[in-house]
Amino acid sequence: MLRVNAISDIAFDLEASVSFEGDSGPYLQYTYARAKSVLRKAEKGDPTPLTLDPEARILARAISQFPDVVAEAAANFAPNTLCTYLFHLAQEFNLFYAKCPIIGSHTRLALTAATAQVIKNGLYLLGIETMEQM
């Protein structure tokens, strides 16, 4: 319900609202838990720096938009703006996760940690709790 503009009609779909695929709270919670899992595994290794690949650049840009999105959502009383942003960020992270080996790179680990923090902060603003594992 948060992802729809407040002045729009809402057609609630229970199946879609609890889906782990698509624009839903559980999808965002799963992405957060995935990022935290990678970070836990990386604590055991010795990462070395690598250059930023295209997926990492896209993810970094998406992370950097968070403050502006929050300001826009607050100014317009539109939590759907934040929901849409978090869904887009989760999609970008999951693409990054699929294409780039994260463990072994300081840069990729930092992007993973930043993504997890932004998702956690965004979900907090929406009143949704996060969990470290799912």
DSSP file (Angstrom, degrees, kcal/mol; ACC not computed):
  #  RESIDUE AA STRUCTURE BP1 BP2  ACC     N-H-->O    O-->H-N    N-H-->O    O-->H-N    TCO  KAPPA ALPHA  PHI   PSI    X-CA   Y-CA   Z-CA
    1    1 A M    >         0   0    0      0, 0.0     3,-0.9     0, 0.0    79,-0.1   0.000 360.0 360.0 360.0 -26.4    0.0    0.0    0.0
    2    2 A L  T 3   +     0   0    0      1,-0.2    81,-0.3    77,-0.1    80,-0.1   0.750 360.0  63.7 -72.4 -22.4    3.0    2.3    0.6
    3    3 A R  T 3  S+     0   0    0     80,-0.1     2,-0.4    20,-0.1    -1,-0.2   0.551  89.8  80.8 -82.0  -4.9    4.1    2.0   -3.0
    4    4 A V  S <  S-     0   0    0     -3,-0.9    76,-0.2     1,-0.1    77,-0.1  -0.815  92.7-101.1-103.6 141.0    1.0    3.6   -4.5
    5    5 A N    >   -     0   0    0     -2,-0.4     3,-2.0     1,-0.1    73,-0.1  -0.306  31.9-122.9 -56.1 138.4    0.4    7.4   -4.6
    6    6 A A  T 3  S+     0   0    0      1,-0.3    -1,-0.1    71,-0.2     4,-0.1   0.730 110.0  51.3 -61.1 -24.3   -1.9    8.4   -1.8
    7    7 A I  T 3  S+     0   0    0      2,-0.1    -1,-0.3     0, 0.0     2,-0.2   0.415  95.2  92.4 -95.2   3.2   -4.4   10.0   -4.2
    8    8 A S  S <  S-     0   0    0     -3,-2.0     2,-0.2     1,-0.1    -4,-0.1  -0.592  84.9-103.1 -93.2 156.0   -4.6    6.9   -6.4
    9    9 A D        -     0   0    0     -2,-0.2     2,-0.5     1,-0.0    -4,-0.1  -0.529  37.4-140.5 -70.9 145.6   -7.1    4.1   -6.1
   10   10 A I        -     0   0    0     -2,-0.2     2,-0.7    -4,-0.1    -1,-0.0  -0.947  16.3-168.2-116.8 127.0   -5.5    1.0   -4.5
   11   11 A A        -     0   0    0     -2,-0.5     2,-0.3     2,-0.0    -2,-0.0  -0.903  23.7-148.0-109.0  99.5   -6.2   -2.6   -5.7
   12   12 A F        -     0   0    0     -2,-0.7     2,-0.5     1,-0.0    -2,-0.0  -0.516  15.0-171.9 -75.8 129.7   -4.7   -4.7   -2.9
   13   13 A D     >  -     0   0    0     -2,-0.3     4,-2.2     1,-0.1     5,-0.2  -0.944   9.6-163.4-123.0 106.8   -3.3   -8.0   -4.0
   14   14 A L  H  > S+     0   0    0     -2,-0.5     4,-1.1     1,-0.2    -1,-0.1   0.894  90.0  52.5 -57.8 -44.0   -2.3  -10.2   -1.0
   15   15 A E  H >4 S+     0   0    0      1,-0.2     3,-0.5     2,-0.2     4,-0.3   0.921 112.1  45.1 -59.6 -45.4   -0.1  -12.5   -3.1
   16   16 A A  H >4 S+     0   0    0      1,-0.2     3,-0.9     2,-0.2    -1,-0.2   0.847 107.4  59.5 -67.5 -33.8    1.8   -9.6   -4.6
   17   17 A S  H 3< S+     0   0    0     -4,-2.2     8,-0.5     1,-0.2    -1,-0.2   0.741 113.5  35.8 -70.7 -22.1    2.2   -7.9   -1.2
   18   18 A V  T << S+     0   0    0     -4,-1.1    -1,-0.2    -3,-0.5    -2,-0.2   0.268  89.6 124.6-112.3  10.5    4.1  -10.9    0.3
   19   19 A S    <   -     0   0    0     -3,-0.9     8,-0.6    -4,-0.3    -3,-0.0  -0.420  55.6-148.0 -72.3 143.6    6.0  -12.0   -2.8
   20   20 A F  S    S+     0   0    0      6,-0.2     2,-0.4    -2,-0.1    -1,-0.1   0.393  86.3  65.5 -88.1   1.9    9.8  -12.3   -2.7
   21   21 A E  S    S+     0   0    0     -5,-0.1     2,-0.2     2,-0.1    -2,-0.1  -0.987  97.0   8.4-123.5 132.9    9.9  -11.3   -6.4
   22   22 A G  S    S-     0   0    0     -2,-0.4     2,-1.7    65,-0.1     5,-0.1  -0.488 111.3 -17.3  99.8-169.7    8.9   -7.9   -7.5
   23   23 A D  S    S+     0   0    0     -2,-0.2     2,-0.3     4,-0.1   -20,-0.1  -0.546  92.9 115.4 -80.7  82.5    7.9   -4.6   -5.9
   24   24 A S  S  > S-     0   0    0     -2,-1.7     4,-1.7     1,-0.1     5,-0.2  -0.964  74.3-110.9-147.8 161.2    7.1   -5.7   -2.3
   25   25 A G  H  > S+     0   0    0     -8,-0.5     4,-2.7    -2,-0.3     5,-0.2   0.920 116.4  53.2 -59.4 -47.0    8.3   -5.4    1.3
   26   26 A P  H  > S+     0   0    0      0, 0.0     4,-2.6     0, 0.0    -1,-0.2   0.861 105.8  54.7 -60.3 -33.8    9.6   -9.0    1.5
   27   27 A Y  H  > S+     0   0    0     -8,-0.6     4,-2.1     2,-0.2    -2,-0.2   0.927 111.3  44.7 -62.9 -43.9   11.7   -8.5   -1.7
   28   28 A L  H  X S+     0   0    0     -4,-1.7     4,-2.2     2,-0.2    -1,-0.2   0.904 113.4  49.8 -67.3 -41.0   13.4   -5.4   -0.1
   29   29 A Q  H  X S+     0   0    0     -4,-2.7     4,-2.5     1,-0.2   102,-0.3   0.897 110.4  51.1 -63.4 -39.6   13.9   -7.3    3.2
   30   30 A Y  H  X S+     0   0    0     -4,-2.6     4,-2.6    -5,-0.2    -2,-0.2   0.906 108.4  51.3 -64.1 -42.1   15.4  -10.2    1.3
   31   31 A T  H  X S+     0   0    0     -4,-2.1     4,-2.3     2,-0.2    -1,-0.2   0.913 110.5  49.2 -63.2 -41.6   17.8   -8.0   -0.6
   32   32 A Y  H  X S+     0   0    0     -4,-2.2     4,-2.4     2,-0.2    -2,-0.2   0.948 112.2  47.6 -60.7 -48.5   18.9   -6.4    2.7
   33   33 A A  H  X S+     0   0    0     -4,-2.5     4,-2.0     1,-0.2    -2,-0.2   0.870 110.5  53.1 -61.7 -37.3   19.4   -9.9    4.3
   34   34 A R  H  X S+     0   0    0     -4,-2.6     4,-2.1     2,-0.2    -1,-0.2   0.931 109.4  48.1 -63.0 -46.4   21.3  -11.0    1.2
   35   35 A A  H  X S+     0   0    0     -4,-2.3     4,-2.1     1,-0.2    -2,-0.2   0.912 111.7  49.4 -61.9 -43.1   23.7   -8.0    1.4
   36   36 A K  H  X S+     0   0    0     -4,-2.4     4,-2.1     1,-0.2    -1,-0.2   0.857 108.3  54.6 -65.3 -34.5   24.3   -8.7    5.1
   37   37 A S  H  X S+     0   0    0     -4,-2.0     4,-2.2     2,-0.2    -1,-0.2   0.917 107.8  49.0 -63.8 -44.0   25.0  -12.3    4.4
   38   38 A V  H  X S+     0   0    0     -4,-2.1     4,-2.2     1,-0.2    -2,-0.2   0.916 110.4  51.2 -61.5 -42.9   27.7  -11.4    1.9
   39   39 A L  H  X S+     0   0    0     -4,-2.1     4,-1.1     1,-0.2    -1,-0.2   0.876 108.5  51.4 -64.6 -37.3   29.2   -9.0    4.4
   40   40 A R  H  < S+     0   0    0     -4,-2.1     3,-0.4     1,-0.2     4,-0.4   0.922 111.4  47.5 -63.8 -43.1   29.3  -11.7    7.1
   41   41 A K  H >< S+     0   0    0     -4,-2.2     3,-1.2     1,-0.2     4,-0.3   0.870 107.9  56.3 -64.9 -36.0   31.1  -14.1    4.7
   42   42 A A  H >< S+     0   0    0     -4,-2.2     3,-1.7     1,-0.3    -1,-0.2   0.761  89.3  73.8 -70.2 -24.6   33.5  -11.4    3.6
   43   43 A E  T 3< S+     0   0    0     -4,-1.1    -1,-0.3    -3,-0.4    -2,-0.2   0.744  94.2  55.5 -59.5 -21.5   34.7  -10.9    7.2
   44   44 A K  T <  S+     0   0    0     -3,-1.2    -1,-0.3    -4,-0.4    -2,-0.2   0.630 103.4  66.4 -86.2 -14.8   36.5  -14.2    7.0
   45   45 A G  S <  S-     0   0    0     -3,-1.7    59,-0.0    -4,-0.3    -3,-0.0  -0.345  79.8-119.4-102.7-178.6   38.5  -13.2    3.9
   46   46 A D        -     0   0    0     -2,-0.1    -3,-0.1    57,-0.0    -2,-0.0  -0.840  36.0-152.8-121.9  89.9   41.3  -10.7    3.0
   47   47 A P        -     0   0    0      0, 0.0    58,-0.2     0, 0.0    56,-0.1  -0.258   6.3-158.1 -69.7 150.0   39.8   -8.4    0.3
   48   48 A T        -     0   0    0     56,-2.1    58,-0.4     0, 0.0    59,-0.2  -0.944  29.7 -97.6-122.9 148.1   42.0   -6.6   -2.3
   49   49 A P        -     0   0    0      0, 0.0     2,-0.3     0, 0.0    56,-0.1  -0.325  41.1-179.4 -69.1 145.4   41.0   -3.5   -4.2
   50   50 A L        -     0   0    0     -2,-0.0    57,-0.2     3,-0.0     2,-0.1  -0.886  31.3 -94.6-133.2 166.0   39.5   -3.7   -7.7
   51   51 A T        -     0   0    0     -2,-0.3     2,-0.6     1,-0.1    -1,-0.0  -0.347  46.8 -94.6 -77.8 165.0   38.3   -1.2  -10.2
   52   52 A L        -     0   0    0     -2,-0.1    -1,-0.1     4,-0.1     0, 0.0  -0.708  39.8-157.0 -84.7 120.5   34.7   -0.2  -10.5
   53   53 A D     >  -     0   0    0     -2,-0.6     4,-2.2     1,-0.1     3,-0.3  -0.417  35.4 -93.2 -89.5 172.2   32.8   -2.2  -13.2
   54   54 A P  H  > S+     0   0    0      0, 0.0     4,-2.3     0, 0.0     5,-0.2   0.877 125.0  50.4 -56.5 -42.8   29.6   -0.9  -14.9
   55   55 A E  H  > S+     0   0    0      1,-0.2     4,-2.2     2,-0.2    41,-0.2   0.889 110.8  50.3 -63.1 -37.8   27.2   -2.6  -12.5
   56   56 A A  H  > S+     0   0    0     -3,-0.3     4,-2.6     2,-0.2    -1,-0.2   0.886 109.3  51.1 -67.6 -39.0   29.1   -1.2   -9.6
   57   57 A R  H  X S+     0   0    0     -4,-2.2     4,-2.3     2,-0.2    -2,-0.2   0.923 110.5  48.5 -63.4 -44.1   28.9    2.3  -11.1
   58   58 A I  H  X S+     0   0    0     -4,-2.3     4,-2.2     1,-0.2    -2,-0.2   0.921 112.8  48.3 -62.0 -44.2   25.2    2.0  -11.6
   59   59 A L  H  X S+     0   0    0     -4,-2.2     4,-2.5     1,-0.2    -2,-0.2   0.917 109.8  52.0 -63.3 -43.5   24.7    0.8   -8.0
   60   60 A A  H  X S+     0   0    0     -4,-2.6     4,-2.1     1,-0.2    -1,-0.2   0.903 109.6  49.8 -60.5 -41.8   26.9    3.7   -6.7
   61   61 A R  H  X S+     0   0    0     -4,-2.3     4,-0.8     2,-0.2    -1,-0.2   0.918 110.4  50.2 -61.8 -43.4   24.8    6.2   -8.5
   62   62 A A  H >< S+     0   0    0     -4,-2.2     3,-0.8     1,-0.2     4,-0.3   0.909 109.9  50.4 -63.3 -41.7   21.6    4.7   -7.2
   63   63 A I  H >< S+     0   0    0     -4,-2.5     3,-1.7     1,-0.2    -1,-0.2   0.908 105.2  57.5 -61.3 -42.0   22.9    4.8   -3.6
   64   64 A S  H 3< S+     0   0    0     -4,-2.1     4,-0.3     1,-0.3    -1,-0.2   0.678  97.0  63.4 -66.2 -16.9   23.9    8.5   -4.0
   65   65 A Q  T <X S+     0   0    0     -3,-0.8     4,-2.3    -4,-0.8    -1,-0.3   0.587  75.7  94.7 -82.3 -10.1   20.3    9.4   -4.9
   66   66 A F  H <> S+     0   0    0     -3,-1.7     4,-2.6    -4,-0.3     5,-0.2   0.897  81.3  49.0 -53.3 -52.0   18.9    8.4   -1.5
   67   67 A P  H  > S+     0   0    0      0, 0.0     4,-2.3     0, 0.0    -1,-0.2   0.903 113.3  48.0 -58.5 -39.7   19.0   11.8    0.3
   68   68 A D  H  > S+     0   0    0     -4,-0.3     4,-2.4    -3,-0.3    -2,-0.2   0.894 111.7  49.7 -66.4 -39.5   17.3   13.5   -2.6
   69   69 A V  H  X S+     0   0    0     -4,-2.3     4,-2.8     2,-0.2     5,-0.2   0.913 111.0  49.2 -65.9 -42.6   14.6   10.8   -2.8
   70   70 A V  H  X S+     0   0    0     -4,-2.6     4,-2.5    -5,-0.2     5,-0.2   0.927 111.8  49.0 -62.3 -44.6   13.9   11.1    0.9
   71   71 A A  H  X S+     0   0    0     -4,-2.3     4,-2.7    -5,-0.2    -2,-0.2   0.915 113.1  47.2 -61.3 -43.3   13.7   14.9    0.7
   72   72 A E  H  X S+     0   0    0     -4,-2.4     4,-2.0     2,-0.2    -2,-0.2   0.923 112.0  49.6 -64.1 -44.8   11.3   14.6   -2.3
   73   73 A A  H  <>S+     0   0    0     -4,-2.8     5,-2.6     1,-0.2     4,-0.4   0.904 114.6  45.1 -61.6 -41.9    9.1   12.0   -0.5
   74   74 A A  H ><5S+     0   0    0     -4,-2.5     3,-0.9     3,-0.2    -2,-0.2   0.924 112.1  50.6 -68.6 -44.6    8.9   14.1    2.6
   75   75 A A  H 3<5S+     0   0    0     -4,-2.7    -1,-0.2     1,-0.2    -2,-0.2   0.847 119.8  36.4 -63.0 -33.7    8.2   17.4    0.8
   76   76 A N  T 3<5S-     0   0    0     -4,-2.0    -1,-0.2    -5,-0.2    -2,-0.2   0.359 104.1-124.3-100.9   4.7    5.4   15.8   -1.2
   77   77 A F  T < 5 +     0   0    0     -3,-0.9   -71,-0.2    -4,-0.4    -3,-0.2   0.930  67.2 139.2  49.7  48.0    4.1   13.5    1.5
   78   78 A A    >>< +     0   0    0     -5,-2.6     3,-1.5    -6,-0.2     4,-0.7  -0.755  29.9 172.5-128.3  83.2    4.6   10.7   -0.9
   79   79 A P  H 3> S+     0   0    0      0, 0.0     4,-2.2     0, 0.0     3,-0.3   0.756  77.3  73.4 -63.0 -21.3    6.1    7.5    0.6
   80   80 A N  H 3> S+     0   0    0      1,-0.2     4,-2.6   -76,-0.2     5,-0.2   0.822  88.6  60.6 -61.0 -29.6    5.5    5.8   -2.8
   81   81 A T  H <> S+     0   0    0     -3,-1.5     4,-2.0     2,-0.2    -1,-0.2   0.922 107.3  44.1 -61.9 -43.9    8.5    7.8   -4.1
   82   82 A L  H  X S+     0   0    0     -4,-0.7     4,-2.7    -3,-0.3    -2,-0.2   0.887 112.1  53.1 -68.3 -39.7   10.7    6.1   -1.5
   83   83 A C  H  X S+     0   0    0     -4,-2.2     4,-2.4   -81,-0.3    -2,-0.2   0.932 109.5  48.3 -60.5 -46.2    9.2    2.7   -2.2
   84   84 A T  H  X S+     0   0    0     -4,-2.6     4,-2.3     1,-0.2    -1,-0.2   0.917 112.4  49.2 -61.5 -43.7    9.9    3.0   -5.9
   85   85 A Y  H  X S+     0   0    0     -4,-2.0     4,-2.8     2,-0.2    -2,-0.2   0.932 110.8  49.3 -60.7 -47.2   13.4    4.1   -5.2
   86   86 A L  H  X S+     0   0    0     -4,-2.7     4,-2.6     1,-0.2    -1,-0.2   0.884 110.4  51.0 -63.0 -38.4   14.1    1.2   -2.8
   87   87 A F  H  X S+     0   0    0     -4,-2.4     4,-2.3     2,-0.2    -1,-0.2   0.931 111.7  47.3 -63.0 -45.0   12.7   -1.3   -5.4
   88   88 A H  H  X S+     0   0    0     -4,-2.3     4,-2.4     2,-0.2    -2,-0.2   0.916 112.4  49.9 -62.3 -43.2   15.0    0.1   -8.1
   89   89 A L  H  X S+     0   0    0     -4,-2.8     4,-2.6     1,-0.2    -2,-0.2   0.914 109.9  50.7 -62.0 -43.1   18.0    0.0   -5.7
   90   90 A A  H  X S+     0   0    0     -4,-2.6     4,-2.6     2,-0.2    -1,-0.2   0.902 109.9  50.4 -62.1 -41.1   17.2   -3.6   -4.8
   91   91 A Q  H  X S+     0   0    0     -4,-2.3     4,-2.0     2,-0.2    -2,-0.2   0.931 111.5  48.0 -61.6 -45.1   17.0   -4.5   -8.5
   92   92 A E  H  X S+     0   0    0     -4,-2.4     4,-2.4     1,-0.2    -2,-0.2   0.900 112.6  48.8 -64.1 -40.7   20.4   -2.8   -9.1
   93   93 A F  H  X S+     0   0    0     -4,-2.6     4,-3.3     1,-0.2    -1,-0.2   0.926 109.9  50.6 -65.1 -43.5   22.0   -4.6   -6.2
   94   94 A N  H  X S+     0   0    0     -4,-2.6     4,-1.8     2,-0.2    -1,-0.2   0.847 111.5  48.4 -66.0 -32.5   20.7   -8.0   -7.2
   95   95 A L  H  X S+     0   0    0     -4,-2.0     4,-2.0     2,-0.2    -1,-0.2   0.930 113.2  47.8 -67.4 -46.1   22.0   -7.5  -10.7
   96   96 A F  H  X S+     0   0    0     -4,-2.4     4,-2.5     1,-0.2    -2,-0.2   0.920 111.6  51.0 -57.2 -46.6   25.4   -6.4   -9.2
   97   97 A Y  H  < S+     0   0    0     -4,-3.3    -1,-0.2     1,-0.2    -2,-0.2   0.880 111.8  47.3 -59.4 -41.2   25.3   -9.4   -6.9
   98   98 A A  H  < S+     0   0    0     -4,-1.8    -1,-0.2    -5,-0.2    -2,-0.2   0.828 121.7  33.7 -72.2 -32.2   24.6  -11.8   -9.9
   99   99 A K  H  < S+     0   0    0     -4,-2.0    -2,-0.2     1,-0.1    -1,-0.2   0.684 112.1  56.6-100.5 -19.7   27.4  -10.3  -12.2
  100  100 A C  S  < S-     0   0    0     -4,-2.5     2,-0.5    -5,-0.2    -1,-0.1  -0.949  74.6-128.5-123.3 127.4   30.2   -9.3   -9.8
  101  101 A P        -     0   0    0      0, 0.0     7,-0.1     0, 0.0    -3,-0.1  -0.610  27.9-173.5 -67.9 119.3   32.1  -11.4   -7.3
  102  102 A I    >   +     0   0    0     -2,-0.5     3,-1.5    -5,-0.2     7,-0.3   0.915  58.1  79.3 -86.1 -46.6   31.8   -9.2   -4.2
  103  103 A I  T 3  S+     0   0    0      1,-0.2     3,-0.1     5,-0.1   -64,-0.0  -0.464  93.3  36.7 -68.2 129.5   34.0  -11.0   -1.7
  104  104 A G  T 3  S+     0   0    0     -2,-0.2   -56,-2.1     1,-0.1     2,-0.4   0.374  99.3  89.7 108.9  -1.7   37.6  -10.1   -2.4
  105  105 A S    <>  -     0   0    0     -3,-1.5     4,-2.4   -58,-0.2     5,-0.2  -0.969  56.8-159.6-132.8 118.9   37.0   -6.5   -3.4
  106  106 A H  H  > S+     0   0    0     -2,-0.4     4,-2.5   -58,-0.4     5,-0.2   0.915  97.7  51.2 -57.0 -43.5   37.1   -3.6   -0.9
  107  107 A T  H  > S+     0   0    0      1,-0.2     4,-2.2     2,-0.2    -1,-0.2   0.931 111.6  44.5 -63.1 -48.1   35.1   -1.5   -3.4
  108  108 A R  H  > S+     0   0    0      1,-0.2     4,-2.1     2,-0.2    -1,-0.2   0.868 113.4  51.2 -67.8 -35.6   32.3   -4.1   -3.9
  109  109 A L  H  X S+     0   0    0     -4,-2.4     4,-2.7    -7,-0.3    -1,-0.2   0.901 109.4  50.9 -65.8 -40.0   32.1   -4.8   -0.2
  110  110 A A  H  X S+     0   0    0     -4,-2.5     4,-2.5    -5,-0.2    -2,-0.2   0.904 110.6  48.9 -64.2 -40.4   31.7   -1.1    0.5
  111  111 A L  H  X S+     0   0    0     -4,-2.2     4,-2.5     2,-0.2    -1,-0.2   0.879 111.3  50.5 -65.2 -37.3   28.9   -0.9   -2.1
  112  112 A T  H  X S+     0   0    0     -4,-2.1     4,-2.4     2,-0.2    -2,-0.2   0.927 111.9  46.6 -65.5 -45.1   27.2   -3.9   -0.6
  113  113 A A  H  X S+     0   0    0     -4,-2.7     4,-2.3     2,-0.2    -2,-0.2   0.904 113.2  49.4 -63.5 -41.5   27.4   -2.3    2.9
  114  114 A A  H  X S+     0   0    0     -4,-2.5     4,-2.6     2,-0.2     5,-0.2   0.904 110.3  50.7 -65.0 -41.2   26.1    1.0    1.6
  115  115 A T  H  X S+     0   0    0     -4,-2.5     4,-2.7     2,-0.2     5,-0.2   0.938 110.6  49.0 -61.2 -46.8   23.3   -0.7   -0.2
  116  116 A A  H  X S+     0   0    0     -4,-2.4     4,-2.5     1,-0.2    -2,-0.2   0.912 112.6  48.2 -59.2 -43.4   22.3   -2.6    3.0
  117  117 A Q  H  X S+     0   0    0     -4,-2.3     4,-2.8     2,-0.2    -1,-0.2   0.910 112.0  48.2 -66.3 -42.0   22.4    0.6    5.0
  118  118 A V  H  X S+     0   0    0     -4,-2.6     4,-2.8     2,-0.2     5,-0.2   0.916 113.1  47.8 -65.2 -42.9   20.3    2.6    2.5
  119  119 A I  H  X S+     0   0    0     -4,-2.7     4,-2.8    -5,-0.2     5,-0.2   0.931 113.2  48.8 -63.4 -43.5   17.7   -0.2    2.3
  120  120 A K  H  X S+     0   0    0     -4,-2.5     4,-2.3    -5,-0.2    -2,-0.2   0.936 113.9  45.9 -60.6 -46.8   17.6   -0.4    6.1
  121  121 A N  H  X S+     0   0    0     -4,-2.8     4,-2.2     2,-0.2    -2,-0.2   0.911 114.1  48.6 -63.2 -43.1   17.2    3.4    6.5
  122  122 A G  H  X S+     0   0    0     -4,-2.8     4,-1.3     2,-0.2    -2,-0.2   0.920 112.2  47.4 -64.7 -44.3   14.6    3.5    3.8
  123  123 A L  H  <>S+     0   0    0     -4,-2.8     5,-3.3     1,-0.2     4,-0.5   0.879 109.4  54.9 -65.4 -36.7   12.6    0.7    5.3
  124  124 A Y  H ><5S+     0   0    0     -4,-2.3     3,-1.4    -5,-0.2    -1,-0.2   0.930 105.7  51.8 -59.5 -45.3   12.8    2.3    8.7
  125  125 A L  H 3<5S+     0   0    0     -4,-2.2    -1,-0.2     1,-0.3    -2,-0.2   0.802 110.9  48.8 -62.2 -27.8   11.4    5.5    7.3
  126  126 A L  T 3<5S-     0   0    0     -4,-1.3    -1,-0.3     2,-0.2    -2,-0.2   0.476 120.0-110.7 -89.2  -3.4    8.5    3.4    5.9
  127  127 A G  T < 5S+     0   0    0     -3,-1.4     2,-0.5    -4,-0.5    -3,-0.2   0.742  74.1 134.4  80.9  23.9    8.0    1.7    9.2
  128  128 A I      < -     0   0    0     -5,-3.3    -1,-0.3    -6,-0.1    -2,-0.2  -0.926  48.9-135.6-110.6 127.0    9.2   -1.7    8.0
  129  129 A E        -     0   0    0     -2,-0.5     2,-0.3    -3,-0.1  -100,-0.0  -0.423  14.5-143.7 -76.5 153.0   11.6   -3.7   10.1
  130  130 A T        -     0   0    0     -2,-0.1     2,-0.3   -98,-0.0  -101,-0.1  -0.744   7.2-154.5-109.3 163.6   14.7   -5.4    8.7
  131  131 A M        -     0   0    0     -2,-0.3     3,-0.0  -102,-0.3     0, 0.0  -0.988  19.8-134.2-137.1 148.5   16.2   -8.8    9.6
  132  132 A E  S    S+     0   0    0     -2,-0.3     2,-0.3     1,-0.1   -95,-0.1   0.782  91.1  23.7 -73.2 -27.0   19.8  -10.0    9.2
  133  133 A Q              0   0    0      1,-0.1    -1,-0.1   -97,-0.1   -99,-0.1  -0.975 360.0 360.0-138.8 151.4   18.7  -13.4    7.9
  134  134 A M              0   0    0     -2,-0.3    -1,-0.1  -104,-0.1  -104,-0.1   0.315 360.0 360.0-130.3 360.0   15.7  -14.8    6.1
